[in-house]
Amino acid sequence: MLSTIPKTLTSSARAARNQLFQTLKILTIADDQQRRNITGDIISPGQVLGIDHLRDPRLNKGLGFTLEERQALGIHGLQPARFKTQEEQLELCRISIERYQEDLNKYIYLTELQDRNEKLFFRLLSENIESLMPIVYTPTVGLACQKFGLIYRRPRGLFITINDIGHVFDVLKNWPEPNVKAIVVTDGERILGLGDLGACGMGIPVGKLALYTALAGIKPHECLPIVLDVGTNNQNLLEDPLYVGLRQKRTTGKLYDDFVDEFMEAVVQRYGQNTLIQFEDFGNHNAFRFLNAYREQYCTFNDDIQGTASVAVSGLLASKRLTNKKLSDNKFLFLGAGEAAIGIADLTVKALENEGLSTEEARGRIWMVDIDGLLALDRPEGNLDGHKKLYAKKHEPIKDFAAIVNEIKPSILIGASAVSGAFTPEILKNMSTFNERPIIFALSNPTSKAECTAEQAYTHTEGRAIFASGSPFGKVHFGDKLFQPGQGNNAYIFPGVALGVLLAGIHHINEQIFLIASETVASNVSDEDLKRGSLYPPLSSIKECSMQIACQILEYAYKERIASVYPKPKDMRKYVESHQYNHNYEPSLPQTWPWPNPPYIKTRPLEPTKLKA
């Protein structure tokens, strides 16, 4: 809707207004029927002026508009007279969010803030990573997905259903942004450790892409969250009147595969071959299939497999400074043999190869346990399909996990099973008898699914454990020691990887890129971090980690000639910075302001006052 020019404007002021419109490039020479005449001014009908300017989250600055901007944009009088800086608005946001007691309400507040003022949201998030990332990402995003039907307010992302097969490209065209560069897509079958949430899994792509922008500076209009809704096998959701997705069992087989194939082809047709497609929270049986099928055809990766692997290997690399051992001197035991565990194992093999081991020797250091027990070649249950077979050992089958720990005597225990409490006090105590500094990674998300808590790990190993988790744990006092364990969060990895891949124009993402990311994050762990029990740098440093990862990937891409953007930048850091999103308010009017003074209703801005909590 276009605002009208006040009738009190003089002819000279109206002439200045016309000059401003021309500067803003909103005049049109379209057919007379497509013009709109407002007090003698001809304006194109699609411009965002007046109340619509305030309703657009990308343009809205709240009370941050200057008097000149308010008058020129036709929003003068639509807001209170007070002028606020972005810093004042940020302080109000911090006070507002702290007044909520429940994390889900904080999540809803942040979602609504993003819906009304995009720059303010991303600045708030990027400057308060440690306190807000657990809200927009794990663990709160898991609860948000479970309650998605209740808290859904307005469209954010695309829902493409199996009923759209044959017309996926047409649905993609409905997304208003023509220049999408990064897509996060899920089919909702395995949301965190919560299982099949169907269309309610949209919270995951939305949260991931929010971190793309907040942590790596990828522009939000270049990001697109997508759910491929093929139904759900969650009976509770099918019977839930609040469920927002298709009320049918999951489509499987050839029809499902054809649907995903069509989606991938449609993305390239709509946005180009270099569009990054991140797969998120697909079921184990599909995740590896799609990664293997698409990695040499599209610019794609699976965060659950490769991102989780990269952040876990980063923690393992950092742990070498505490154990004074090479990675190849360890014996690894995984609880879980799904996509996360296999991904970690595969990247660990690559890291071990860098230390001089052969592929077979590296795999020989890694033992894995799934729901049927130890991955043993001769176990009666079989179930050694795909990548599992690479880690199966010639060993008698054992089902009891505690017995397996005693038999294998690993130095590194990694949990990716989503089985809460699987690392029992007995197992943790035994780990401390095998090793001076046992390494315990309880990586399952959300917190309720962790194999053990940080307190349990330290308590049952007499404070000698080197611990990391997938979800955040608080400080732990043990004797005279204070531990503040680090969270092996994928957010250390995927934003920087995406940024580097996009800026280099890499067509296919290989495993070396994720190992580069692991090494970069590990190099950012300080001696002080290690002393407090963390194998990761503070969450507040993720933006710097992302920058360094992107720069390292760019160097690697040009060295290996897999970059497609030329010429090679002379200064990688400056090149990256020049392409990042600016979350600070910018002038809403051109620098060549045509009026020497405001044309009417001169008012003096109120003096800023300090907010009190």
N, C-alpha and C positions, 0 to 999 in steps of 0.2 A: 504494500500500500504506500502511495506517495504522499508526502506531506505537502500542504499548501503554503505559499509564501504569505506572510502576514500582510494585510492590506495597508498597514502603516508604513511599509517601505516606500522611500522616496524613489523617484525615477533613476537617480544616480545609484542608489543602493541596489535597485533591481538590475541595473546595467552591470554592477559589480558581481551580482549573483550570477548573471548570465556568463560572465567571464570565468567565474569559478566552475560552473558546470562544464564549460569548454575545457578548462584545465583538468578537471576530473574525467574528461572524455566520456561524458554521459549524454552529450547531444547526439542526435540521430538525424539522418536524412532519409529515414524510412518513409514508406507511403503514408499519406495524410491520415488514413484510417488507423494506422498503428501509432500515431503520435498522441501525446497528451498535452493539452495546452493549460498551463496554470498561470493565471494573471500575466499572460503574454509570453511565458517561457515555454519552449518546446523541449520536452525531456523524454528520453526513451522509457518505455513502460516497464522494463525489467530491473530498474535500479533499486538498491536497498537504501531507502531514505525513511525518515520519520520513525514510527514505532517499530517497523520491521528491522531497522538498523539495531535497535536495542534487543530485538528478539533473536538476532543471529549471534550465536555464541562466539563465532570467530571475529566478529566486528565489535561486539559489546565490550565496553570498558567500565560498565557500572557508572559510578559517580566520578570516574576518571576523565570524562570528556571536559575539555576546556570550554569557556564561554563561546569562543569563536566556533569551535566544532559543533556545539549544541545548536547554534543559530544556523550555521551553514547546512547541517544535516537534517534540519527540521525536527530536532528533538528538544529544543528549548521549551521548558515548561512541562515536559513529560517526566522530569525528574525533580527531586528536591533541589534547592538552590546550592546546597553544599558541594564543594569540590574536594575530592579525596585522591591522594596519590595511591599508586599501586601498593606501596609499602603499608599505608594505613589500612587498605583493604585486606592485605595479607594478615595483619595483626588481628583484624576482626574475624577472619576465617579461622585462625588458630584458636581464638577464644571460643568461637562457636563450636568447633569440632570437639574441644575438650569438655564441653558441657554435656555431651552424650556419654552415657555410661556403657552402652552396648556397642560392640564393634560393628554389628550389622547396621545400626543407625548411623554410625560414622561413615560406613560405606555408602549408604543412601545419600547422606549429605554431600559427599564428594562427587557422586554421580550427578546430583542435581547442580552442583557448582560447575561441573564440566558442561552440562547442558545449557548453562546460561552465560558463562564467561570462560572461554577456553584458555586464554593466556593466563588468567589468574589461577585456574586449576593446575596447569602444568608448572607454573612457578612455585606454587604452594607445595606440590608433590616433589619437585626436584630439589627444593631447599629443605625438605623435611623427610628425607628418604627413610631414615631409621625408624621414625614413628609411624609413617604413613604407608610404607610399602607392605607391611603385614595387613593393612586394611584393603588396599586395592589389589593385592596379590595374595599369596598364601600367608596365613591360613584362612582369612576371612572370606576370600573369594569363593572358597568351597562352600561355606554357609550361604553365601549370596546365590550360588547356583542352585542349592537345595531349595531356596526360598524364591527362586526367580519368578515364578508365576505370581507371587504375592507382591513383589517389589517392582515388577516391570511397569515402566511409566511411558517411555517414548522410544521410537526406533533408534537403534544404534547397531549398525551392521546389517548384513543381508542374511535372510533365512531362505535357503534354496532347498526345496523339498524334492523327494523322489518323484512326485507328481509333475515336476517341471522338466523331467527328462525329455530331451528333444528341443527344449527351449531355454537351456541354461544361459546361453549368451544373451537372450532377450532379458532375462532377469538381471544379469550383470549390468546391462545397459541402463537399468532403472537406478543404479547408484549414481548420485549426481556428480561425483568427482571423476573427471576424465583422465586424471594423471596419477592413478594409483601405482605405487611402486612396491608395496609390501602387503602381503595378505597373511593373516593367521586363520587357519581353517580347522574345524573339528567336526566330528559327527556325534560327539557327546557320549560315546560308548564307554569310555573309561576316564571319567573326570577325577583327577587326582587319585585318591584311594577310595573314592566314594562310589565307584561303579557307574552304571548306565544312567545318565541323567537326561539323555535325549536333547531336545532343543534348549533345555535349561542350561546346557553347557556353554551358552553364549558368553557367560561371564568370564570364561577363560580367555578367548580371543580378545575380548575388550580389555581385560586387565593386562595381557601381554603387550598389546599395542600401546596402551598408556605408558608402559615402561619403555617401549621403543622410543617414545618422544621424550619422556622425563629423564631417561638415563643416557640416551645416545643422541638426542636432538633430531631424530628423524621427524620430518614435518607431519603433523597429524592428518592433514588432508591427503597425504600420500599413503595412508594406512587404511586397511579395510578388514574388519572382522567378519568372518563368515561361519555359519552353521550349515552343514549338509544334513538336513532332517530326513532321515530314512526310517523314522519310527523309533520305538524304544521297547526293550524287553523288560523294563521295570514296571511290574504290575501295579505298584502303588501309584506311579505317575499316570498310568493309563486310566486308573479309577479316580484320580484327583481332579475335581472340577476346576482347579486353578491351573492345571497344566496347559501350556501354550503351544505345544507341538502337535505333530500328527498323532492321532490316537490309533495306532496300529503297531503290530509287532515289527521288528526290524526287517528291512529288506536285505536279503543276502544273495550270494551267488553271482551269476553273470550279470543280472540286472543292476546289482549294486556296483560291480566293477565297471560296467559300461557308464553308469552315472558319474563315477569319479573320473573316468577317462574324459568324458564330455566336459566336466568341470575344468579339468586342467587345460584342455584345448581351448575352451571358451575364455579362460583367463589370458592366455597368450594372444588370442584373437582380439580381445578387448584392450589389453594393456601392454602387450609386447613380450618378447621372449625373455627379457631381463627382469621381469617381475618376480620378486622373491615370494615363494609360497612356503610358509612354515606350517607343517603338520603338527597338530596338538591333540593329545588325549584320544587317539584312535585305539581300538582294541589291539591287544598283542598280536592276534592272528592276522590283522591287517597292516599294522604299522611297518613291519619289516618288508612285507610284500610291496607296499607302495614306495617305500624308500628305495628298495632295489630296482623297482620298475621305472621310477621317475628320475632318479638322481643323475643319470646321464642324458636325460632328455629335457629337463627343466632346471631352473634355478630353485632348488628346494632342499629343505632339511627337515628332520624330525627332532623337535626339541626334547621329547621324552627319551629318545635314544641318544642323540648326539650332544644336546645341551647338557643333560644330566651327566653324561659321561665326562664331558669336558670339565664341569665344575668339580666332580668327584676326583678326577685325575689331578686337577689343580691342588686339591687338599692333600693328595698323596705325595705330590712333588714337594709341597711345603713341609710335610712331615719328616722329610729326609734330614732337615736341619735339627730336628729334635732327637731322632734315633741314631743319627750319624751312620746310616746305612744307605746303600744304593737301593733303588726300587727293586732291582733284580735279586736282592738278597732276601726278599720277603716271600712268604707263602700266603696266598689270598683265598679266603672262603666267603662265598656269596650266599646269603639266604634270599632266594628269589632268582628266577631265571627268565623273567619277562623282559620287555623291551628296555627298561632302565638298566637292569643288571647286565644284560648282554651288551648293551651299548657301552657301559663302563668297562666291561671285560675287554671288548674289542679295542677301545682306545688305550687301555692299560697295556695290551699287547704291543701296540704301536710305540708306546713310551719305553717298554722293555726292549724292543728292537733297537731303539735309539741308544740303549746302553750296551748293545752288542749281542743280545740274544737272538737266536733264530726264531721264526714264528712258532715252530713246534716247541722249542724250549720255553718260550714265553707262555704259551697256552698250558704247558705242563705245570706252571706255577699257580694256575688258577683252578680252583675247585668250586663247584656250584651245587646248590640244593634247591629243588622245586617242591611242589606239593606232594610228589611221589617219592621224595627222598633224594639221596645223593645221585647226581648224574653219573650213573655207572652203565657201561656198555651192555652188560648182560642183565640189567634189572628186568624183572618179568613184566612190569607195566609198560615198558618201552617209552613212548612219548618223548622221543629224542629228535624231533623234527627240526629242520632249519638249523639255526646257529647253535642250538643246544648241543648238537652232536659234536661240534668242534671242541667242546669242553668236557665231554663225557670221558671218564677214566676207566681203565681196566682194573676194576676194584669190586669187591663184593658189595652187593646192594645193602645200604643202611637207610632206615627210615627216620630213626630218632635223631633230631638235630643235635642234642647235647652229646650223644654218642659220637656223632660225626665230628664235632669240635674236638673231642678227646682223641679221636683217631687221627685226624689230620694235623692237629696242633698248629693252627694258622697264626701268623703274626698280625694279619690284617683281617678284620671281620667287617663285612659290608652287608647292611640290610636294605633290601629293596623289595620287600615282600608285602607291605601293608598289613602285617600281622602285629598288632600291638602287644608289647611285652614278650616278644619271641626271644629276645636276649635276656634270659632269666638270670637271677643272681648267681646261680650255679655256673652258668656259662661264662659270665663276666669274671667270676673268681678264678675259674680255670684259665681263662685268657691271661690273667695276671701271673699265673704260675708258669706259663709257657714263655712269657716275654717280660722283659724289664719295663718296656713302654708299649703295652698293647694298643693297637690302633682300632678304634671302634667307630664305625660310621653307621648311624641309624638314619637312613635317608628318606624313609617313607613319609609321604604327606597325606592329610594334614597332621598336626601334632598328635591327635588322638590315635593315629595309625603308626606312630614311631615304634621301632623295635625295642627301644628302651629310652628312658629320659636321661638327660645329662647328669642329674643327681645320682641316678642308679649306676651309671657308668663310672663315675668318680668314687662313689661309696664302696662298690664291690670290687674295685681294683686298687683300693688304698690310695686313691688320688694319683695313680700312675698312668691312667688311660689318656690317650690322645684322641679326643672326641670331636666329632662333627655330626651335624644333623641336617635334615632337609627342611625342617620347620624351626622357627626360633624357640630357644629356651633361655630362661633368665639366668642371672648369676647364681653360682653355686658355692657355698662355703663348705670347705672340708678341712677340718683341723685349723691350722693357721693360714691356709691357702684360700684365695678367692679366684675362682675360675669364671671366665666369661666366654663360653664356647662360641665358635663361629657357626653360621648357618651356610651350608653348601647350597646356596640358592642359584638356580639357573640364571637369575637376573645379572649375575656377574658376567655371564657369557653371551646370551643370545642378542642383547641390544648391540653390543660392540661388533659381533660377527655380522649381524644384519647391516650395520652401518658400513663396515669395510667392504662387504660383498656388493652393496648397492653402489658405492662410490667408485669401486674398481670396475664395475660392470662384469663381474664374474658370472659365467654362464652355468657352471656346475661346481658345487661345493664339495671338496674332498675332505678326508679325515685330517689331513695335515693342518687345515685351517683351524680345526677345533683343538688340535694339540698346541698350535700357536697361542690360541686363546688361553688354554690351561697354563702354559708357561708364563704368559704375561700376567695373569692374575696371581700366580704363585710368587712372581718377582715383586709384587706389590705388598706382600706380607712382611711386616717389619718384625724386628726382634721383640719389640714391645707387644705386638699382637701375639706372638708365640708364647711369651711369658704369661699372658693372661689366659692362655689355653685356646687361642683361636688360630685355625689354619687358614683363615681368610682375612683380608683387610676389612676395615669397618665398612658397613653398608653405605656410609656417607661418601666413601671414595669410589663408588661404582661408576660414577660419571667419568672420573679420571681413568679408571680401568677400561671403560668402553672406548674412550679416546685412544688409549695406547693400543688396544686390540685392533681397532680400525686401522691405525697407522701401520702396525706390524703386518696386517693382512694386505694392505696396499703394497708395502715393500715386497712381500712374498709374491703377490700377484704379478707385479711387473718383472720381478726376477725370473719367475717361471713362465712368463708370457701367457698368463691366463686372464689378464686384464683386457677389457675391450674399450676402455676410455683413454683416449690419447689426446695430447702428449702427456707423458708422465709428469705429474706435479713436481715442482722443484722443492717445495716445502710441504711435506705430507700433512703436518699438523694444521698449517694455515689453510690448506686445501679442504681438510675435514671441517674446520671451524666455519669456513665460508659457506658450507652447505647445511649447517645445522639450524634448527628452529630457534627463533628468538622469542622467549616467553615474556619479555618486557613489553610494556605498552609502547606503541609507536604513534606518531601523529596520524590522525584520521584525515588530515587535509594535506595537500601538497605543500612543499616548502615555499613555492612561489605564491604566497598568500596575497590575493588581489586587493584586500581591504587594509588600509593603514590602521584603522580602528574599527571595533565592532560597530555595525550600522545602527543598532537600536538597543534599547533596554540595557544600558551599561550598568553592570552590578559589580560589586567588589567581592571576590571570593572570600569565604570565611576562613579565619585563621585555623590551621590544623591543631587538633588537640590530641593528647596522648590517651589511648584507650586504657581502661582499667579492667582487669579480668574480674 
